[in-house]
Amino acid sequence: MLKVRRSRLYTLWFSWYSRRQFRRYFNSVRVVMQAGVQEMDPRIPVILYANHAYWWDGFWSQLCTEEFFHQNLHIIIEYQQLKKHRFFTRLGAFSLDRSRPRSVLDTLRYAAELLTVKSERQNALWIFPQGKIEPVEKRPLHFYKGTASIIAGVLKKTPLIYLVSVVSRIEYLDEQKPELCLSFRAPRLLSSAEYAAADDLTVYMQSMTESHLDELGGKIRNRTIDEAHIVVRGTASINKRVEACMRFFGLEKG
């Protein structure tokens, strides 16, 4: 298993690099966040679970951590991918190798340890329980039970944990470049007394993510996403540059 080897220097570089990439490829990155997400008690660990539909998912989790939270970010990445891009361990990533069952158990235990270590910052784990990239409209979603197992491990060490549903959709609206739209639902505070079984909790998270994706999709279709906080605004696309050029030379249509 590849473990976290956090580096502030790498984190600063990646922050600059990822924002540069977002500005290049998106018209904007917009975030809708329900009340309570930024008000979580930092002494209680949190798992932010999300759909996995895009290559960009690891990038925006770091972006949101930097923009909105005072957290120790951790993220699980498939072993073969993290082996190719080991610098992600410097940002808080560690590996999961599903081809080796014993290694999976080690990863789940390691995740619970990271979430319960003493820290002035809130310990956070960003996880994509689908385990692979799948179309955003796929239904039903299938989540692996590893997330629920990590929660069980955490609740053996500490009495409470937050669960936060996060979803992402990339949509083309009125610009040449697409919009990256992210949505955070209000945290659920789960206690050891409430934890029933891994299967039940996994079904709950699947259902929550499906309804959350549908909700965000409705906001986008109805053009009510303007209420979102714009984290990154992209560089001008070709159509905007052409329009600006026409205005400059007085070629706009009357």
C-alpha positions as CSV (number, residue, x, y, z in Angstrom):
1,M,0.0,0.0,0.0
2,L,1.2,3.5,-0.9
3,K,0.8,5.8,2.1
4,V,0.4,9.5,2.6
5,R,3.7,11.5,2.5
6,R,2.3,15.0,2.7
7,S,4.3,17.9,1.5
8,R,3.3,21.6,1.9
9,L,5.5,22.5,-1.1
10,Y,3.8,20.0,-3.4
11,T,0.4,21.2,-2.1
12,L,1.2,24.8,-3.0
13,W,2.4,23.8,-6.4
14,F,-0.7,21.7,-7.1
15,S,-3.0,24.5,-5.9
16,W,-1.4,26.8,-8.5
17,Y,-1.4,24.1,-11.2
18,S,-5.0,22.9,-10.7
19,R,-6.5,26.4,-10.7
20,R,-4.6,27.1,-14.0
21,Q,-6.1,23.9,-15.5
22,F,-9.6,24.8,-14.4
23,R,-9.3,28.3,-15.9
24,R,-8.1,26.7,-19.1
25,Y,-10.7,24.0,-19.6
26,F,-13.8,25.4,-17.9
27,N,-15.9,28.5,-18.2
28,S,-16.3,28.4,-14.4
29,V,-16.3,26.1,-11.4
30,R,-19.5,26.6,-9.4
31,V,-20.3,25.3,-5.9
32,V,-23.7,25.0,-4.2
33,M,-23.3,24.3,-0.5
34,Q,-26.1,23.7,2.0
35,A,-26.0,25.2,5.5
36,G,-23.9,23.3,8.0
37,V,-21.1,22.1,5.7
38,Q,-18.6,24.8,6.7
39,E,-19.8,24.9,10.3
40,M,-18.8,21.3,11.1
41,D,-17.1,20.7,14.4
42,P,-13.4,20.3,13.5
43,R,-12.9,17.7,16.3
44,I,-15.2,15.3,14.5
45,P,-13.9,13.5,11.4
46,V,-15.8,13.7,8.1
47,I,-16.1,11.5,5.1
48,L,-17.2,13.3,1.9
49,Y,-18.5,10.7,-0.5
50,A,-19.1,11.5,-4.2
51,N,-20.1,10.2,-7.5
52,H,-17.2,9.3,-9.8
53,A,-17.9,10.5,-13.4
54,Y,-14.9,12.5,-14.4
55,W,-11.1,12.5,-14.6
56,W,-11.2,15.8,-12.8
57,D,-12.6,14.5,-9.5
58,G,-9.3,14.4,-7.6
59,F,-8.5,17.9,-8.7
60,W,-11.7,19.5,-7.5
61,S,-11.7,17.8,-4.1
62,Q,-8.4,19.5,-3.4
63,L,-9.7,22.8,-4.8
64,C,-12.7,22.7,-2.5
65,T,-10.6,21.8,0.5
66,E,-8.4,24.8,-0.1
67,E,-11.3,27.2,-0.8
68,F,-13.9,26.2,1.9
69,F,-12.3,24.0,4.7
70,H,-9.6,23.9,7.3
71,Q,-9.0,20.2,6.9
72,N,-6.4,17.5,6.6
73,L,-7.4,16.2,3.1
74,H,-7.1,12.4,2.4
75,I,-8.2,10.7,-0.7
76,I,-8.1,7.0,-1.8
77,I,-6.8,6.3,-5.3
78,E,-6.5,2.9,-7.1
79,Y,-3.1,1.4,-6.6
80,Q,-2.1,1.2,-10.3
81,Q,-3.1,4.9,-10.8
82,L,-1.3,6.1,-7.7
83,K,1.8,4.1,-8.6
84,K,2.0,6.0,-11.9
85,H,1.4,9.4,-10.2
86,R,3.1,9.0,-6.8
87,F,3.3,12.8,-6.2
88,F,-0.4,12.6,-5.2
89,T,0.8,10.9,-2.0
90,R,2.3,14.3,-1.2
91,L,-1.2,15.8,-1.3
92,G,-2.8,13.3,1.0
93,A,-3.5,10.3,-1.3
94,F,-3.1,6.7,-0.4
95,S,-3.8,3.5,-2.4
96,L,-6.4,0.8,-2.6
97,D,-5.6,-2.5,-4.5
98,R,-8.8,-4.5,-5.0
99,S,-6.9,-7.3,-6.6
100,R,-5.3,-8.1,-3.2
101,P,-8.0,-8.7,-0.5
102,R,-5.5,-8.5,2.4
103,S,-4.3,-5.1,1.1
104,V,-7.9,-3.8,1.0
105,L,-8.3,-4.6,4.7
106,D,-5.0,-2.8,5.4
107,T,-6.2,0.3,3.5
108,L,-9.5,0.4,5.3
109,R,-7.7,0.2,8.7
110,Y,-5.3,2.9,7.6
111,A,-8.1,5.2,6.5
112,A,-9.7,4.8,9.9
113,E,-6.4,5.7,11.6
114,L,-6.0,8.8,9.5
115,L,-9.4,10.0,10.4
116,T,-9.0,9.5,14.1
117,V,-5.5,10.9,14.6
118,K,-5.3,14.0,16.9
119,S,-5.1,17.2,15.0
120,E,-6.0,20.9,15.2
121,R,-7.5,20.5,11.7
122,Q,-10.6,18.4,10.9
123,N,-9.6,15.0,9.5
124,A,-11.3,14.5,6.1
125,L,-11.5,11.6,3.7
126,W,-12.8,12.2,0.2
127,I,-13.9,8.9,-1.4
128,F,-15.6,7.8,-4.6
129,P,-17.4,4.6,-3.6
130,Q,-18.2,3.6,-7.2
131,G,-14.5,2.6,-7.5
132,K,-14.4,3.6,-11.2
133,I,-15.5,6.3,-13.5
134,E,-19.1,5.8,-14.7
135,P,-21.6,8.0,-16.6
136,V,-23.2,10.6,-14.5
137,E,-26.7,9.4,-15.5
138,K,-26.2,5.8,-14.7
139,R,-28.9,4.3,-12.4
140,P,-28.8,2.5,-10.1
141,L,-25.4,3.4,-8.8
142,H,-23.3,0.7,-7.3
143,F,-21.2,1.5,-4.3
144,Y,-18.6,-0.8,-2.8
145,K,-19.0,-1.4,1.0
146,G,-15.5,-0.1,1.8
147,T,-16.8,3.3,2.8
148,A,-19.2,1.8,5.3
149,S,-16.4,-0.4,6.7
150,I,-14.2,2.7,7.2
151,I,-17.0,4.4,9.1
152,A,-17.3,1.3,11.3
153,G,-13.6,1.4,12.0
154,V,-13.8,5.1,12.9
155,L,-16.7,4.6,15.2
156,K,-14.7,2.1,17.2
157,K,-12.2,4.8,18.0
158,T,-14.4,7.9,18.3
159,P,-18.2,8.3,19.0
160,L,-19.2,10.5,16.0
161,I,-18.5,11.0,12.3
162,Y,-19.9,13.4,9.7
163,L,-21.1,12.1,6.3
164,V,-21.4,14.6,3.5
165,S,-22.8,13.9,0.1
166,V,-21.0,15.7,-2.7
167,V,-21.8,15.4,-6.4
168,S,-20.4,16.8,-9.6
169,R,-21.8,17.4,-13.1
170,I,-20.0,18.9,-16.1
171,E,-22.5,20.7,-18.4
172,Y,-22.4,22.9,-21.5
173,L,-24.7,25.9,-21.0
174,D,-24.2,29.2,-22.9
175,E,-20.5,29.2,-23.5
176,Q,-18.0,27.3,-25.6
177,K,-16.4,25.9,-22.4
178,P,-18.4,23.7,-20.0
179,E,-19.3,24.5,-16.4
180,L,-18.1,22.3,-13.6
181,C,-21.0,22.3,-11.1
182,L,-20.5,20.9,-7.6
183,S,-23.0,20.5,-4.8
184,F,-22.6,19.7,-1.1
185,R,-25.6,18.5,1.0
186,A,-25.9,19.2,4.7
187,P,-23.8,16.9,6.9
188,R,-25.3,13.9,8.6
189,L,-23.8,13.3,12.0
190,L,-23.6,9.6,12.6
191,S,-23.0,8.0,16.0
192,S,-21.9,4.5,16.9
193,A,-25.3,3.8,18.4
194,E,-27.0,4.6,15.0
195,Y,-24.6,2.5,12.9
196,A,-26.6,-0.6,11.8
197,A,-24.9,-2.6,9.1
198,A,-22.5,-1.9,6.2
199,D,-25.1,-3.0,3.7
200,D,-27.7,-0.6,5.0
201,L,-25.3,2.4,5.1
202,T,-24.1,1.7,1.6
203,V,-27.7,1.6,0.3
204,Y,-28.3,4.9,2.1
205,M,-25.3,6.6,0.5
206,Q,-26.2,5.2,-3.0
207,S,-29.7,6.6,-2.7
208,M,-28.5,9.9,-1.3
209,T,-26.1,10.3,-4.2
210,E,-28.7,9.5,-6.9
211,S,-31.2,12.0,-5.5
212,H,-28.5,14.6,-5.1
213,L,-27.3,14.2,-8.7
214,D,-30.9,14.5,-9.9
215,E,-31.4,17.6,-7.8
216,L,-28.2,19.3,-9.2
217,G,-29.3,18.3,-12.7
218,G,-32.6,20.0,-12.2
219,K,-30.9,23.2,-11.0
220,I,-28.7,23.2,-14.1
221,R,-31.6,22.6,-16.5
222,N,-33.7,25.3,-14.9
223,R,-30.8,27.7,-14.9
224,T,-30.9,28.2,-11.1
225,I,-27.2,27.4,-10.7
226,D,-26.5,31.2,-10.7
227,E,-26.9,31.1,-6.9
228,A,-23.7,29.1,-6.7
229,H,-20.4,30.4,-5.5
230,I,-17.9,30.7,-8.4
231,V,-14.6,29.4,-7.2
232,V,-12.7,29.7,-10.5
233,R,-13.7,31.7,-13.5
234,G,-12.2,30.5,-16.8
235,T,-10.2,32.4,-19.3
236,A,-12.2,33.8,-22.1
237,S,-13.3,31.2,-24.7
238,I,-13.1,31.9,-28.4
239,N,-16.6,33.1,-28.7
240,K,-16.1,35.7,-26.0
241,R,-12.9,36.9,-27.6
242,V,-14.6,37.2,-31.0
243,E,-17.4,39.2,-29.4
244,A,-14.9,41.5,-27.6
245,C,-13.1,42.0,-30.9
246,M,-16.3,42.9,-32.7
247,R,-17.2,45.4,-30.0
248,F,-13.8,46.9,-30.3
249,F,-14.1,47.5,-34.0
250,G,-17.7,48.5,-33.8
251,L,-18.9,45.4,-35.8
252,E,-21.7,44.4,-33.4
253,K,-25.1,43.8,-35.0
254,G,-27.7,46.4,-34.2
